[in-house]
Amino acid sequence: MQGFGGGAFYRSTKVVGKHSLALLTLGALCAVAVPGWAQAPNAASDAPPMIELTSSRDLKALWLPAPAPGGESQPQSQEQQQKPTEGQQAGKVPSLQGLGFPASEIHGSTAEQALLDKRSHMLQIHQKLGLITTIPMFAALFTGPGAKGHRGLPGSPSRRDLHAALGFTAAGMYFATAYFALRAPKVAGTRSYGLIRLHKALVWIHLPGMILTPILGTIAFRQLSRGERVHGIARYHSWVAVTTAGAYGLALLSVTFK
């Protein structure tokens, strides 16, 4: 009986010792997690409310972050984690080189830019001279009837000289205008469309006309100076002049008014 009692007492003491060790460990953890437990009784009114731990779930809640207001915290997806912020996007703007464009197309060529500048400059002079050329050209048309007199008879010498001077001035300015258009650098691969094609097509009318008009006018001038009627090929001087002026005016309007 004594042996039985001694063995039971030893086993109960061993069990109590194991449970005591577990309780002491749990108490130490709670004391660290809740500082209010370690304060003196006189400071109990200032201490935070004591948290009652009833299960292991309550102890686990002490070490987990509190959920965001308005709902439970959810882990971000992989796309949201990899998505850059607005500041990062602003600092990493894609470049043209990054998109595959070669540096020659991005920065251009100095020689090509100089070629385009020269072409633009010469065509601007061509357009301005073309507008100025209309003044002596149409003035020569208005003075033509007074130069040859009535029914082809010799007219006033002063009117004839004025008409000849205006005609040669118009012809000189015309060829100066054509020079800047013909000598302007050409850009490879460019094609003309619309009114530009009309402008270039009309050259085949007013260019031969501006060559023939002074020649025919010179023949007519000599005939009138000798007191003769205008005859032969010189009779077509006025018709060629009117056709030339009409084609020239239409070519001018085709690039002036779009």
C-alpha positions in Angstrom: 0.0 0.0 0.0 2.8 2.3 0.8 4.6 1.5 -2.4 1.5 2.1 -4.4 0.9 5.4 -2.7 4.5 6.5 -3.3 4.5 5.7 -7.0 1.2 7.5 -7.6 2.5 10.5 -5.8 5.6 10.5 -7.9 3.6 10.3 -11.2 1.2 13.1 -10.2 4.1 15.3 -9.2 5.7 14.7 -12.6 2.5 15.6 -14.5 1.9 18.7 -12.4 5.5 19.7 -13.1 5.0 19.5 -16.9 1.8 21.5 -16.8 3.4 24.1 -14.5 6.2 24.6 -17.0 3.7 25.2 -19.8 1.7 27.6 -17.7 4.8 29.6 -16.8 5.8 29.9 -20.5 2.4 31.1 -21.5 2.4 33.6 -18.7 5.7 35.0 -19.8 4.5 35.5 -23.3 1.4 37.3 -22.2 3.4 39.5 -20.0 5.6 40.6 -22.9 2.7 41.0 -25.3 0.5 43.0 -22.9 2.6 45.5 -20.9 -0.3 46.4 -18.7 0.0 43.1 -16.8 3.4 44.0 -15.5 2.4 47.3 -14.0 1.8 48.0 -10.4 -1.7 47.9 -9.0 -1.7 51.7 -8.3 -1.2 52.4 -12.0 -4.1 50.1 -13.1 -6.3 53.1 -13.9 -3.7 54.4 -16.5 -3.0 51.0 -18.0 -4.7 49.9 -21.2 -7.5 47.4 -20.9 -6.4 43.9 -20.3 -6.8 41.5 -23.1 -8.4 38.3 -22.2 -6.9 35.3 -24.0 -9.3 32.4 -24.1 -7.7 30.4 -26.9 -4.7 30.0 -29.1 -6.6 32.0 -31.8 -6.6 35.1 -29.5 -2.8 34.8 -28.9 -2.2 34.5 -32.7 -4.3 37.6 -33.3 -1.8 39.7 -31.2 1.0 39.1 -33.7 -1.0 39.5 -37.0 -1.5 43.0 -38.6 -4.9 44.6 -38.2 -7.1 44.4 -41.3 -7.6 47.6 -43.4 -10.8 49.6 -42.6 -13.7 48.7 -44.8 -12.9 45.1 -45.3 -10.4 42.3 -44.8 -6.9 42.8 -46.1 -6.3 40.8 -49.2 -2.9 40.0 -50.7 -2.0 41.9 -53.9 -1.9 40.0 -57.1 1.3 39.5 -59.1 0.2 42.1 -61.7 -0.4 44.7 -59.0 3.0 44.1 -57.4 4.7 44.4 -60.8 2.7 47.4 -61.9 4.9 50.5 -61.6 3.7 53.6 -59.9 3.0 56.9 -61.7 6.4 58.3 -60.6 8.2 55.3 -62.0 6.2 55.6 -65.3 7.1 59.2 -65.6 10.8 58.4 -65.1 10.8 55.7 -67.8 9.3 57.3 -70.9 9.9 55.1 -73.9 12.3 56.5 -76.4 12.3 56.3 -80.2 15.5 54.3 -80.2 13.9 51.9 -77.7 11.0 51.4 -80.1 13.4 50.4 -82.9 13.9 53.5 -84.9 17.5 54.1 -86.1 19.4 57.1 -85.0 19.6 58.4 -88.6 15.8 58.7 -88.9 15.4 60.2 -85.4 18.0 63.0 -85.6 18.0 63.4 -89.4 20.9 64.3 -91.6 22.6 67.7 -91.7 23.1 67.4 -95.4 19.4 66.5 -96.0 18.2 69.4 -93.9 20.5 71.8 -95.7 19.1 70.5 -99.0 15.5 71.0 -97.9 16.3 74.6 -96.6 17.9 75.5 -100.0 14.9 74.1 -101.9 12.4 75.9 -99.8 14.3 79.2 -100.1 14.6 79.0 -103.9 10.9 78.1 -104.4 9.9 81.0 -102.2 11.9 83.3 -104.5 10.3 81.6 -107.5 6.9 82.3 -106.2 7.6 86.0 -105.3 9.2 86.7 -108.7 6.3 85.0 -110.4 3.9 87.4 -108.7 6.0 90.4 -109.7 6.2 89.2 -113.3 2.5 89.6 -113.8 2.8 93.4 -113.6 4.9 94.0 -116.8 3.3 91.0 -118.5 -0.3 92.2 -118.3 0.8 95.8 -118.8 2.3 94.7 -122.1 -1.0 93.2 -123.1 -2.9 96.4 -122.5 -0.4 98.5 -124.5 -0.3 96.1 -127.5 -3.2 97.6 -129.4 -1.7 101.1 -129.3 1.7 99.9 -130.5 0.5 98.6 -133.9 -2.1 101.2 -134.6 -5.4 100.8 -136.3 -5.9 97.8 -138.6 -2.3 96.9 -138.5 -1.0 100.3 -139.6 2.0 101.8 -137.8 1.0 103.5 -134.5 2.7 105.9 -132.3 6.4 105.3 -132.0 6.3 106.1 -128.2 3.6 103.6 -127.6 5.5 101.0 -129.7 8.6 101.6 -127.6 6.7 101.3 -124.4 5.1 98.1 -125.4 8.4 96.6 -126.5 10.1 97.6 -123.2 7.3 96.1 -121.1 7.4 92.9 -123.2 11.1 92.4 -122.8 10.9 93.2 -119.1 8.2 90.6 -118.7 10.2 88.0 -120.6 13.4 88.7 -118.5 11.6 88.4 -115.2 9.8 85.2 -116.5 13.1 83.4 -117.2 14.5 84.6 -113.9 11.4 83.1 -112.2 11.8 79.8 -114.1 15.5 79.7 -113.1 14.8 79.4 -109.4 12.2 76.7 -110.0 14.5 74.6 -112.3 17.6 75.0 -110.2 15.9 74.2 -106.9 17.3 70.9 -105.4 15.2 67.9 -106.1 14.2 65.5 -103.3 14.3 61.9 -104.3 11.1 59.9 -103.9 8.7 62.9 -103.9 5.7 63.0 -106.2 3.4 65.8 -107.2 -0.3 65.8 -106.6 -3.4 67.9 -107.4 -2.8 71.5 -108.3 1.0 71.1 -108.2 0.7 68.7 -111.2 -1.5 71.3 -113.0 1.1 74.0 -112.2 3.8 71.9 -113.8 1.7 70.8 -116.7 1.0 74.5 -117.7 4.7 75.0 -118.1 4.4 73.3 -121.5 2.1 76.1 -122.7 3.5 79.3 -121.2 7.2 78.4 -121.6 7.1 78.0 -125.4 4.8 81.0 -125.5 7.3 83.2 -123.7 10.0 82.2 -126.2 7.8 82.8 -129.3 6.2 86.1 -128.1 9.4 88.2 -128.0 10.6 86.7 -131.3 7.3 87.5 -133.1 7.1 90.9 -131.3 10.6 91.8 -132.7 9.5 90.9 -136.2 6.3 93.0 -135.9 8.3 95.9 -134.4 10.6 96.0 -137.4 7.8 95.9 -139.8 6.0 98.7 -138.1 9.1 100.8 -137.9 9.5 100.5 -141.6 6.0 101.8 -142.1 4.7 98.4 -143.1 1.6 96.5 -142.0 2.2 93.6 -139.7 2.2 90.5 -142.0 3.5 87.0 -142.2 4.2 85.0 -139.0 4.3 88.3 -137.0 0.5 88.5 -137.3 0.3 85.7 -134.6 2.2 87.7 -132.1 -0.9 89.0 -130.2 -2.5 85.5 -130.2 0.5 83.8 -128.8 0.9 86.6 -126.2 -2.7 86.2 -125.0 -2.4 82.4 -124.8 0.9 82.7 -122.9 -0.5 85.2 -120.4 -3.6 83.1 -119.8 -1.6 79.9 -119.1 0.8 81.8 -116.9 -2.0 83.3 -114.9 -3.7 80.0 -114.4 -0.4 78.4 -113.3 0.0 81.2 -110.8 -3.5 80.8 -109.4 -3.0 77.0 -109.0 -0.4 77.5 -106.3 -1.6 80.7 -104.8 -5.2 79.7 -103.9 -5.5 76.2 -102.4 
